[in-house]
């Protein structure tokens, strides 16, 4: 279980280390090194996903480790609330960036090893608490900011920390 603290609230993630061992190990290595602290959600598309984990508040790319193997052939689907590895067009190019699906995105699922499109994007966990925070981020106003032409939140949505936690916090009933 991982707690992602943002300036919009907390997102709790269950990671699927049995189905996506390399992706989970990779994500946790960045998290445990404090890499994600001060990174932002730099790409937000309300009908698609929210993406972060690679740029600081000035939209400068952070240096990363070597890319990992794509594990999208693990049987997991890009459904609403799942977290997956972002990558470049090359299938095995994921490093630190990830995205959270805000709707079911079947077009991102693995369908074969023929090319970049059929390889898909590796799901390695899901939001188990804090989907309201994801939706708040999802609907934030966006614009173009160099080096991106569009889809950058007007106000920075900052990842303050990503930490392994033992359990979810208790949810207090609404009074």
Backbone as a printed PyTorch tensor [residue, N CA C, xyz], in Angstrom:
tensor([[[  0.8560,  -1.1730,   0.0000],
         [  0.0000,   0.0000,   0.0000],
         [  0.9040,   1.2380,   0.0000]],

        [[  0.5290,   2.2320,  -0.7920],
         [  1.3050,   3.4620,  -0.9030],
         [  0.3870,   4.6590,  -0.7020]],

        [[  0.8850,   5.6360,   0.0420],
         [  0.1740,   6.9000,   0.2320],
         [  0.8880,   7.9650,  -0.5970]],

        [[  0.1650,   8.5370,  -1.5690],
         [  0.6850,   9.6280,  -2.3680],
         [  0.0420,  10.9120,  -1.8410]],

        [[  0.8620,  11.7490,  -1.2280],
         [  0.3730,  13.0150,  -0.6850],
         [  0.5580,  14.0940,  -1.7410]],

        [[ -0.5370,  14.7860,  -2.0670],
         [ -0.4750,  15.8910,  -3.0240],
         [ -1.0140,  17.1470,  -2.3490]],

        [[ -0.8220,  18.2930,  -2.9910],
         [ -1.3750,  19.5250,  -2.4390],
         [ -2.8890,  19.5990,  -2.6370]],

        [[ -3.4840,  18.5730,  -3.2270],
         [ -4.9440,  18.4720,  -3.3720],
         [ -5.5400,  17.4310,  -2.4300]],

        [[ -4.6890,  16.6370,  -1.7670],
         [ -5.1720,  15.5860,  -0.8790],
         [ -4.3780,  14.3120,  -1.0750]],

        [[ -4.7710,  13.2720,  -0.3470],
         [ -4.0460,  12.0010,  -0.3530],
         [ -4.7140,  10.9740,  -1.2600]],

        [[ -3.8780,  10.2020,  -1.9450],
         [ -4.3250,   9.1160,  -2.8030],
         [ -3.6280,   7.8470,  -2.2980]],

        [[ -4.4040,   6.8180,  -1.9770],
         [ -3.8520,   5.5550,  -1.5070],
         [ -3.9100,   4.5300,  -2.6370]],

        [[ -2.7910,   3.8680,  -2.8580],
         [ -2.6530,   2.9240,  -3.9550],
         [ -2.3050,   1.5310,  -3.4460]],

        [[ -2.9960,   0.5320,  -3.9670],
         [ -2.6090,  -0.8590,  -3.7560],
         [ -1.7810,  -1.2400,  -4.9730]],

        [[ -0.5700,  -1.7630,  -4.7420],
         [  0.3110,  -2.1270,  -5.8390],
         [  0.2640,  -3.6300,  -6.0740]],

        [[  0.3120,  -4.0110,  -7.3480],
         [  0.2150,  -5.4250,  -7.7370],
         [  1.5950,  -5.9920,  -8.0270]],

        [[  2.3560,  -6.2620,  -6.9650],
         [  3.7260,  -6.7340,  -7.1570],
         [  3.7970,  -8.1420,  -7.7330]],

        [[  2.7470,  -8.9390,  -7.5800],
         [  2.7690, -10.2840,  -8.1500],
         [  2.5950, -10.2610,  -9.6670]],

        [[  1.7480,  -9.3670, -10.1600],
         [  1.4840,  -9.2810, -11.6050],
         [  2.4390,  -8.3310, -12.3240]],

        [[  2.9610,  -7.3440, -11.6170],
         [  3.8300,  -6.3160, -12.2220],
         [  5.0730,  -6.0880, -11.3640]],

        [[  5.8730,  -7.1250, -11.1360],
         [  6.9920,  -6.9920, -10.1940],
         [  8.0140,  -5.9230, -10.5790]],

        [[  8.3680,  -5.8390, -11.8540],
         [  9.3720,  -4.8490, -12.2660],
         [  8.8370,  -3.4280, -12.1460]],

        [[  7.5720,  -3.2290, -12.5380],
         [  6.9700,  -1.8910, -12.4610],
         [  6.8400,  -1.4350, -11.0090]],

        [[  6.3970,  -2.3430, -10.1320],
         [  6.2480,  -2.0040,  -8.7110],
         [  7.6140,  -1.7250,  -8.0930]],

        [[  8.5950,  -2.5730,  -8.3560],
         [  9.9450,  -2.3590,  -7.8240],
         [ 10.4960,  -1.0170,  -8.2960]],

        [[ 10.3110,  -0.7210,  -9.5590],
         [ 10.7640,   0.5420, -10.1400],
         [ 10.0920,   1.7370,  -9.4520]],

        [[  8.7580,   1.6970,  -9.3550],
         [  7.9960,   2.7860,  -8.7370],
         [  8.4340,   2.9800,  -7.2860]],

        [[  8.5600,   1.8820,  -6.5470],
         [  8.9440,   1.9860,  -5.1350],
         [ 10.3800,   2.4750,  -4.9700]],

        [[ 11.2590,   2.1340,  -5.9000],
         [ 12.6350,   2.6240,  -5.7840],
         [ 12.6680,   4.1410,  -5.9340]],

        [[ 11.9010,   4.6750,  -6.8750],
         [ 11.8020,   6.1370,  -7.0040],
         [ 11.1640,   6.7410,  -5.7480]],

        [[ 10.0970,   6.1080,  -5.2660],
         [  9.4000,   6.6210,  -4.0760],
         [ 10.3200,   6.6300,  -2.8580]],

        [[ 11.0080,   5.5260,  -2.6160],
         [ 11.8630,   5.4040,  -1.4330],
         [ 13.0610,   6.3430,  -1.4740]],

        [[ 13.4780,   6.7500,  -2.6530],
         [ 14.5810,   7.7010,  -2.7910],
         [ 14.1100,   9.1570,  -2.7060]],

        [[ 12.7880,   9.3660,  -2.5670],
         [ 12.2590,  10.7310,  -2.5030],
         [ 12.1870,  11.4250,  -3.8550]],

        [[ 12.3390,  10.6650,  -4.9220],
         [ 12.3480,  11.2290,  -6.2700],
         [ 11.0760,  12.0100,  -6.5810]],

        [[  9.9240,  11.4860,  -6.1570],
         [  8.6470,  12.0940,  -6.5210],
         [  8.3360,  13.3790,  -5.7610]],

        [[  9.0380,  13.6280,  -4.6560],
         [  8.7810,  14.8390,  -3.8650],
         [  9.0560,  16.0780,  -4.7100]],

        [[  8.0360,  16.9230,  -4.8470],
         [  8.1950,  18.1470,  -5.6300],
         [  7.9450,  17.9780,  -7.1150]],

        [[  7.5800,  16.7480,  -7.5420],
         [  7.1660,  16.5970,  -8.9340],
         [  5.6880,  16.9800,  -9.0290]],

        [[  5.2160,  17.1460, -10.2570],
         [  3.8400,  17.5990, -10.4490],
         [  3.0810,  16.6510, -11.3730]],

        [[  1.7620,  16.7730, -11.3330],
         [  0.9330,  16.1810, -12.3750],
         [  0.9870,  17.1840, -13.5240]],

        [[  1.7650,  16.8520, -14.5540],
         [  2.0360,  17.7920, -15.6390],
         [  1.1100,  17.6240, -16.8380]],

        [[  0.3450,  16.5420, -16.8630],
         [ -0.5610,  16.2840, -17.9920],
         [ -1.8790,  15.7730, -17.4270]],

        [[ -2.9350,  16.5640, -17.6480],
         [ -4.2470,  16.2370, -17.0980],
         [ -5.2790,  16.3520, -18.2230]],

        [[ -5.9130,  15.2250, -18.5310],
         [ -6.9580,  15.1990, -19.5530],
         [ -8.1930,  14.5810, -18.8960]],

        [[ -9.2320,  15.3810, -18.6940],
         [-10.3810,  14.9810, -17.8680],
         [-11.1190,  13.7530, -18.3880]],

        [[-11.0020,  13.4570, -19.6690],
         [-11.6920,  12.2970, -20.2360],
         [-10.7390,  11.1280, -20.4760]],

        [[ -9.5520,  11.1660, -19.8330],
         [ -8.5390,  10.1680, -20.1370],
         [ -7.7520,   9.7490, -18.8970]],

        [[ -6.8450,  10.6240, -18.4120],
         [ -5.9730,  10.2590, -17.2970],
         [ -5.2850,  11.4990, -16.7350]],

        [[ -4.6170,  11.3030, -15.5700],
         [ -3.7470,  12.3320, -14.9900],
         [ -2.3550,  11.7210, -14.9110]],

        [[ -1.3460,  12.4640, -15.3730],
         [  0.0120,  11.9240, -15.4780],
         [  0.9930,  12.7700, -14.6900]],

        [[  1.9090,  12.1020, -14.0160],
         [  2.9230,  12.8120, -13.2410],
         [  4.1670,  11.9690, -13.0490]],

        [[  5.0640,  12.5060, -12.1910],
         [  6.2390,  11.7640, -11.8030],
         [  7.4960,  12.0010, -12.6070]],

        [[  7.5490,  13.0810, -13.3690],
         [  8.7530,  13.2990, -14.1610],
         [  9.2660,  14.7150, -14.2300]],

        [[  8.4220,  15.6740, -13.8370],
         [  8.7820,  17.0840, -13.9730],
         [  8.5920,  17.8150, -12.6420]],

        [[  9.4650,  18.8140, -12.4020],
         [  9.3070,  19.6360, -11.2020],
         [  8.3390,  20.7900, -11.4860]],

        [[  8.1560,  21.6670, -10.5170],
         [  7.1810,  22.7460, -10.6480],
         [  7.5260,  23.7480, -11.7450]],

        [[  8.7830,  23.7810, -12.1720],
         [  9.2030,  24.6610, -13.2700],
         [  9.1270,  23.9400, -14.6170]],

        [[  8.5470,  22.7490, -14.6100],
         [  8.4270,  21.9020, -15.8020],
         [  9.7820,  21.5090, -16.3710]],

        [[ 10.7440,  21.3230, -15.4690],
         [ 12.0430,  20.7840, -15.8530],
         [ 12.0020,  19.2820, -15.6080]],

        [[ 12.4470,  18.5190, -16.6100],
         [ 12.4550,  17.0520, -16.4990],
         [ 13.5250,  16.6270, -15.5010]],

        [[ 13.1550,  15.7210, -14.5960],
         [ 14.1250,  15.1820, -13.6390],
         [ 14.8790,  14.0130, -14.2800]],

        [[ 16.1660,  13.8910, -13.9900],
         [ 16.9190,  12.7530, -14.5340],
         [ 16.4340,  11.4420, -13.9260]],

        [[ 16.3600,  10.4120, -14.7510],
         [ 15.8080,   9.1270, -14.3200],
         [ 16.8270,   8.0020, -14.4930]],

        [[ 16.4410,   6.8480, -13.9770],
         [ 17.2110,   5.6200, -14.1660],
         [ 16.9100,   5.0570, -15.5590]],

        [[ 17.5380,   3.9470, -15.8660],
         [ 17.2980,   3.2830, -17.1470],
         [ 15.8430,   2.8080, -17.2430]],

        [[ 15.3110,   2.7290, -18.4620],
         [ 13.9450,   2.2320, -18.6570],
         [ 13.7950,   0.7730, -18.2170]],

        [[ 12.5430,   0.3980, -17.9630],
         [ 12.2330,  -0.9770, -17.5570],
         [ 11.4630,  -1.6980, -18.6660]],

        [[ 11.3730,  -3.0130, -18.5310],
         [ 10.5920,  -3.8170, -19.4660],
         [  9.1060,  -3.5380, -19.2680]],

        [[  8.3730,  -3.4690, -20.3450],
         [  6.9280,  -3.2650, -20.3150],
         [  6.2510,  -4.5510, -19.8390]],

        [[  5.4290,  -4.4280, -18.7970],
         [  4.7100,  -5.5800, -18.2510],
         [  3.2160,  -5.5320, -18.5710]],

        [[  2.8530,  -4.8330, -19.6380],
         [  1.4370,  -4.7050, -19.9780],
         [  0.7920,  -6.0400, -20.3510]],

        [[  1.5980,  -7.0670, -20.6020],
         [  1.0660,  -8.3950, -20.9230],
         [  0.7450,  -9.2020, -19.6640]],

        [[  0.5010,  -8.5080, -18.5460],
         [  0.2450,  -9.1670, -17.2560],
         [ -1.2320,  -9.4840, -17.0030]],

        [[ -2.1000,  -9.1660, -17.9510],
         [ -3.5260,  -9.4650, -17.7880],
         [ -4.3270,  -8.3530, -17.1370]],

        [[ -3.6640,  -7.3270, -16.5850],
         [ -4.3740,  -6.2240, -15.9520],
         [ -4.8230,  -5.2150, -17.0100]],

        [[ -5.9730,  -4.6090, -16.7880],
         [ -6.5590,  -3.6760, -17.7580],
         [ -6.4870,  -2.2430, -17.2430]],

        [[ -6.4300,  -1.3010, -18.1720],
         [ -6.4320,   0.1260, -17.8460],
         [ -7.8690,   0.5810, -17.5820]],

        [[ -8.3310,   0.2780, -16.3840],
         [ -9.6760,   0.6330, -15.9460],
         [ -9.6280,   1.8800, -15.0800]],

        [[-10.7600,   2.5280, -14.9130],
         [-10.8430,   3.7130, -14.0560],
         [-10.2390,   3.3940, -12.6890]],

        [[ -9.3310,   4.2660, -12.2530],
         [ -8.7200,   4.1100, -10.9370],
         [ -7.4370,   3.3180, -10.9220]],

        [[ -7.0490,   2.7110, -12.0420],
         [ -5.7820,   1.9810, -12.0600],
         [ -4.6370,   2.9460, -12.3330]],

        [[ -3.4510,   2.5710, -11.8600],
         [ -2.2320,   3.3300, -12.1120],
         [ -1.3550,   2.5010, -13.0410]],

        [[ -0.7790,   3.1660, -14.0440],
         [  0.0280,   2.4690, -15.0460],
         [  1.2930,   3.2680, -15.3270]],

        [[  2.2700,   2.5910, -15.9000],
         [  3.5260,   3.2430, -16.2780],
         [  3.3270,   4.0440, -17.5590]],

        [[  3.7510,   5.3100, -17.5200],
         [  3.7890,   6.1220, -18.7380],
         [  5.0830,   5.7730, -19.4670]],

        [[  5.0740,   5.9660, -20.7670],
         [  6.2710,   5.6460, -21.5440],
         [  6.3030,   6.4850, -22.8120]],

        [[  7.4150,   6.4040, -23.4970],
         [  7.5670,   7.0280, -24.8020],
         [  6.9680,   6.0750, -25.8390]],

        [[  7.0100,   6.4160, -27.1310],
         [  6.4570,   5.4810, -28.1170],
         [  7.0890,   4.0780, -28.0910]],

        [[  8.3550,   3.9670, -27.7500],
         [  8.9790,   2.6390, -27.6690],
         [  8.3350,   1.8490, -26.5280]],

        [[  7.9690,   0.5840, -26.7580],
         [  7.2490,  -0.1870, -25.7390],
         [  7.9640,  -0.3200, -24.3980]],

        [[  9.2900,  -0.4250, -24.4030],
         [ 10.0480,  -0.6720, -23.1750],
         [ 10.8260,   0.5820, -22.7620]],

        [[ 10.1110,   1.6950, -22.6130],
         [ 10.7750,   2.9780, -22.3470],
         [ 10.3140,   3.6560, -21.0640]],

        [[  9.5190,   2.9810, -20.2370],
         [  9.0240,   3.5830, -18.9930],
         [ 10.1610,   3.7790, -17.9930]],

        [[ 10.1420,   4.9460, -17.3220],
         [ 11.1160,   5.2070, -16.2540],
         [ 10.3470,   5.5870, -14.9890]],

        [[ 10.2220,   6.8730, -14.7010],
         [  9.5940,   7.3160, -13.4510],
         [  8.1350,   7.7260, -13.5930]],

        [[  7.7110,   8.0760, -14.7970],
         [  6.3740,   8.6410, -14.9520],
         [  5.2900,   7.5700, -14.9270]],

        [[  4.1340,   7.9860, -14.4230],
         [  2.9800,   7.1070, -14.2810],
         [  1.7310,   7.9120, -14.5960]],

        [[  0.6320,   7.2180, -14.7510],
         [ -0.6560,   7.9100, -14.8990],
         [ -1.7310,   7.1180, -14.1890]],

        [[ -2.7730,   7.8370, -13.7730],
         [ -3.9430,   7.2270, -13.1620],
         [ -5.0880,   7.3980, -14.1480]],

        [[ -5.6920,   6.2910, -14.5440],
         [ -6.8120,   6.3260, -15.4750],
         [ -8.0350,   6.9140, -14.7800]],

        [[ -8.6770,   7.8940, -15.4090],
         [ -9.8840,   8.4910, -14.8330],
         [-11.1480,   7.9350, -15.4840]],

        [[-10.9570,   7.0430, -16.4350],
         [-12.0480,   6.2890, -17.0500],
         [-11.4390,   5.0000, -17.5830]],

        [[-12.2840,   4.0690, -18.0010],
         [-11.7630,   2.8500, -18.6280],
         [-11.1180,   3.2350, -19.9560]],

        [[ -9.8760,   2.8040, -20.1660],
         [ -9.1320,   3.1410, -21.3790],
         [ -8.6640,   1.8530, -22.0670]],

        [[ -9.6050,   1.1570, -22.6930],
         [ -9.3050,  -0.1220, -23.3410],
         [ -8.2350,   0.0160, -24.4180]],

        [[ -8.1340,   1.1790, -25.0440],
         [ -7.1460,   1.3690, -26.1130],
         [ -5.7110,   1.3030, -25.5890]],

        [[ -5.5190,   1.3530, -24.2600],
         [ -4.1820,   1.2960, -23.6700],
         [ -3.7870,  -0.1140, -23.2370]],

        [[ -4.6990,  -1.0700, -23.3960],
         [ -4.4310,  -2.4380, -22.9560],
         [ -3.5360,  -3.1940, -23.9320]],

        [[ -2.8110,  -4.1580, -23.4050],
         [ -1.9680,  -5.0480, -24.2030],
         [ -2.8370,  -5.8910, -25.1310]],

        [[ -2.4580,  -5.9290, -26.4230],
         [ -3.1470,  -6.8100, -27.3710],
         [ -2.1670,  -7.6620, -28.1700]],

        [[ -0.8740,  -7.4670, -27.9530],
         [  0.1320,  -8.2500, -28.6610],
         [  1.4740,  -7.5520, -28.6500]],

        [[  2.5020,  -8.2450, -29.0870],
         [  3.8570,  -7.7040, -29.0630],
         [  4.3110,  -7.1720, -30.4270]],

        [[  3.3510,  -6.9220, -31.3290],
         [  3.7040,  -6.5180, -32.6890],
         [  4.3650,  -5.1400, -32.7590]],

        [[  3.8480,  -4.1790, -31.9920],
         [  4.3650,  -2.8130, -32.0990],
         [  4.0240,  -2.0220, -30.8330]],

        [[  4.3790,  -0.7580, -30.8450],
         [  4.1840,   0.1210, -29.6880],
         [  2.7220,   0.2120, -29.2570]],

        [[  1.8220,   0.2540, -30.2230],
         [  0.3990,   0.3960, -29.8940],
         [ -0.1370,  -0.8890, -29.2780]],

        [[  0.1910,  -2.0200, -29.8760],
         [ -0.3500,  -3.2840, -29.3680],
         [  0.2570,  -3.6760, -28.0200]],

        [[  1.4710,  -3.1950, -27.7340],
         [  2.0920,  -3.5030, -26.4420],
         [  1.3000,  -2.9050, -25.2890]],

        [[  0.7230,  -1.7400, -25.4630],
         [ -0.0740,  -1.1270, -24.4070],
         [  0.7630,  -0.5580, -23.2680]],

        [[  0.0820,  -0.2740, -22.1560],
         [  0.6800,   0.3910, -20.9920],
         [  0.4550,  -0.4630, -19.7590]],

        [[  1.5190,  -0.7000, -18.9990],
         [  1.5100,  -1.6360, -17.8770],
         [  0.8180,  -1.0790, -16.6380]],

        [[ -0.3140,  -1.6750, -16.2930],
         [ -0.9950,  -1.3760, -15.0360],
         [ -0.2210,  -2.0700, -13.9210]],

        [[  0.0200,  -1.3320, -12.8120],
         [  0.7460,  -1.9480, -11.6920],
         [  0.0900,  -1.6860, -10.3440]],

        [[ -1.1250,  -1.1430, -10.3410],
         [ -1.8340,  -0.9180,  -9.0930],
         [ -3.1600,  -0.2320,  -9.3260]],

        [[ -3.8200,   0.1060,  -8.1990],
         [ -5.0950,   0.8090,  -8.2960],
         [ -5.3050,   1.7140,  -7.0850]],

        [[ -6.0950,   2.7490,  -7.2960],
         [ -6.4810,   3.6510,  -6.2170],
         [ -7.5030,   2.9240,  -5.3500]],

        [[ -7.2210,   2.8360,  -4.0520],
         [ -8.1660,   2.1990,  -3.1300],
         [ -8.8300,   3.2160,  -2.2040]],

        [[ -8.2800,   4.4060,  -2.1480],
         [ -8.8940,   5.5110,  -1.4100],
         [ -8.3230,   6.8000,  -1.9870]],

        [[ -9.1900,   7.8010,  -2.1480],
         [ -8.7280,   9.0780,  -2.6790],
         [ -9.1020,   9.3030,  -4.1350]],

        [[-10.0370,   8.5130,  -4.6480],
         [-10.4640,   8.7430,  -6.0330],
         [-11.1320,  10.1140,  -6.1640]],

        [[-11.6730,  10.6330,  -5.0510],
         [-12.2170,  11.9970,  -5.0720],
         [-11.1100,  13.0140,  -5.3360]],

        [[ -9.9140,  12.7530,  -4.8250],
         [ -8.7600,  13.6290,  -5.0720],
         [ -8.3560,  13.5270,  -6.5420]],

        [[ -8.3240,  12.3040,  -7.0630],
         [ -8.0100,  12.0990,  -8.4860],
         [ -9.0030,  12.8790,  -9.3480]],

        [[-10.2880,  12.7830,  -9.0170],
         [-11.3020,  13.4950,  -9.7960],
         [-11.1680,  15.0110,  -9.6590]],

        [[-10.7610,  15.4860,  -8.4870],
         [-10.5070,  16.9200,  -8.3070],
         [ -9.3710,  17.3610,  -9.2370]],

        [[ -8.3090,  16.5670,  -9.2900],
         [ -7.1900,  16.8600, -10.1860],
         [ -7.6540,  16.7810, -11.6360]],

        [[ -8.4360,  15.7770, -11.9360],
         [ -8.9450,  15.5420, -13.2890],
         [ -9.6480,  16.7690, -13.8770]],

        [[-10.3920,  17.4610, -13.0370],
         [-11.1970,  18.5860, -13.5240],
         [-10.5600,  19.9510, -13.2940]],

        [[ -9.2700,  19.9730, -12.9540],
         [ -8.5770,  21.2400, -12.7630],
         [ -8.3800,  21.9240, -14.1210]],

        [[ -8.4410,  23.2620, -14.1680],
         [ -8.2140,  23.9590, -15.4410],
         [ -6.7930,  23.7230, -15.9620]],

        [[ -6.6810,  23.5580, -17.2740],
         [ -5.3810,  23.3260, -17.9030],
         [ -5.1480,  24.3330, -19.0330]],

        [[ -3.9000,  24.4460, -19.4390],
         [ -3.5050,  25.3350, -20.5380],
         [ -2.1710,  24.8310, -21.0780]],

        [[ -1.6520,  25.5260, -22.0450],
         [ -0.3220,  25.2180, -22.5420],
         [  0.7280,  25.9390, -21.7180]],

        [[  1.8010,  25.2510, -21.3970],
         [  2.9730,  25.8340, -20.7220],
         [  4.1870,  25.1360, -21.2840]],

        [[  5.1460,  25.8950, -21.7260],
         [  6.3350,  25.2900, -22.3190],
         [  6.9850,  24.3330, -21.3140]],

        [[  7.3770,  23.1520, -21.7480],
         [  7.5230,  22.6970, -23.1260],
         [  6.2860,  22.0080, -23.7030]],

        [[  5.1320,  22.1050, -23.0520],
         [  3.9220,  21.4150, -23.5000],
         [  2.9410,  22.3930, -24.1300]],

        [[  2.2940,  21.9550, -25.1920],
         [  1.3370,  22.8210, -25.9020],
         [ -0.0050,  22.9010, -25.2000]],

        [[ -0.3480,  21.8740, -24.4120],
         [ -1.6620,  21.8550, -23.7650],
         [ -1.6710,  20.8800, -22.6040]],

        [[ -2.7820,  20.8520, -21.8740],
         [ -3.0780,  19.8670, -20.8260],
         [ -2.2550,  19.9850, -19.5480]],

        [[ -1.5900,  21.1380, -19.3220],
         [ -0.8290,  21.3530, -18.0950],
         [ -1.7210,  22.1270, -17.1130]],

        [[ -1.9000,  21.6210, -15.8850],
         [ -2.7050,  22.3760, -14.9210],
         [ -2.2070,  23.8190, -14.7780]],

        [[ -3.1550,  24.7640, -14.7530],
         [ -2.8190,  26.1820, -14.6210],
         [ -2.1100,  26.4220, -13.2930]],

        [[ -2.6140,  25.8090, -12.2380],
         [ -1.9560,  25.8600, -10.9310],
         [ -1.2970,  24.5050, -10.6960]],

        [[ -0.0400,  24.5120, -10.2700],
         [  0.6910,  23.2650, -10.0650],
         [ -0.0090,  22.3420,  -9.0850]],

        [[ -0.1080,  21.0820,  -9.4580],
         [ -0.6010,  20.0380,  -8.5720],
         [  0.6240,  19.2260,  -8.1880]],

        [[  1.0740,  19.4430,  -6.9660],
         [  2.3690,  18.9520,  -6.5130],
         [  2.2430,  17.6320,  -5.7570]],

        [[  3.1140,  16.6960,  -6.1070],
         [  3.2530,  15.4630,  -5.3330],
         [  4.2470,  15.7860,  -4.2260]],

        [[  3.7660,  15.7860,  -2.9950],
         [  4.6090,  16.1520,  -1.8590],
         [  5.4090,  14.9670,  -1.3480]],

        [[  4.8240,  13.7570,  -1.4180],
         [  5.5450,  12.5530,  -1.0100],
         [  4.8180,  11.3230,  -1.5260]],

        [[  5.5660,  10.2340,  -1.6120],
         [  5.0180,   8.9140,  -1.9230],
         [  5.6740,   7.9650,  -0.9280]],

        [[  4.8420,   7.3890,  -0.0440],
         [  5.3740,   6.5640,   1.0470],
         [  4.6350,   5.2460,   1.1460]],

        [[  5.3660,   4.1950,   1.4660],
         [  4.7540,   2.9090,   1.7560],
         [  4.0800,   3.0160,   3.1250]],

        [[  2.8420,   2.5370,   3.2140],
         [  2.0960,   2.5250,   4.4760],
         [  1.5440,   1.1250,   4.7090]],

        [[  1.2720,   0.8140,   5.9530],
         [  0.7910,  -0.5250,   6.3160],
         [ -0.6980,  -0.7140,   6.0200]],

        [[ -1.4750,   0.3660,   6.2160],
         [ -2.9190,   0.2230,   6.0450],
         [ -3.5450,   1.5690,   5.7000]],

        [[ -4.7890,   1.5190,   5.2990],
         [ -5.5580,   2.7220,   5.0040],
         [ -5.9280,   3.4230,   6.3070]],

        [[ -6.0550,   4.7440,   6.2650],
         [ -6.5620,   5.4210,   7.4610],
         [ -8.0380,   5.1280,   7.6330]],

        [[ -8.5040,   5.2610,   8.8600],
         [ -9.9390,   5.0680,   9.1000],
         [-10.6940,   6.2090,   8.4610]],

        [[-11.7900,   5.8590,   7.8010],
         [-12.6620,   6.8770,   7.2010],
         [-13.7510,   7.1870,   8.2120]],

        [[-13.8320,   8.4380,   8.5860],
         [-14.8520,   8.8420,   9.5520],
         [-16.1860,   9.0270,   8.8100]],

        [[-17.2520,   8.4740,   9.3440],
         [-18.5550,   8.6410,   8.6870],
         [-18.9770,  10.1050,   8.6990]],

        [[-19.6710,  10.5090,   7.6460],
         [-20.1630,  11.8850,   7.5720],
         [-21.2300,  12.0770,   8.6530]],

        [[-21.1790,  13.2390,   9.3130],
         [-22.1590,  13.4420,  10.3910],
         [-23.2730,  14.3470,   9.9290]]])
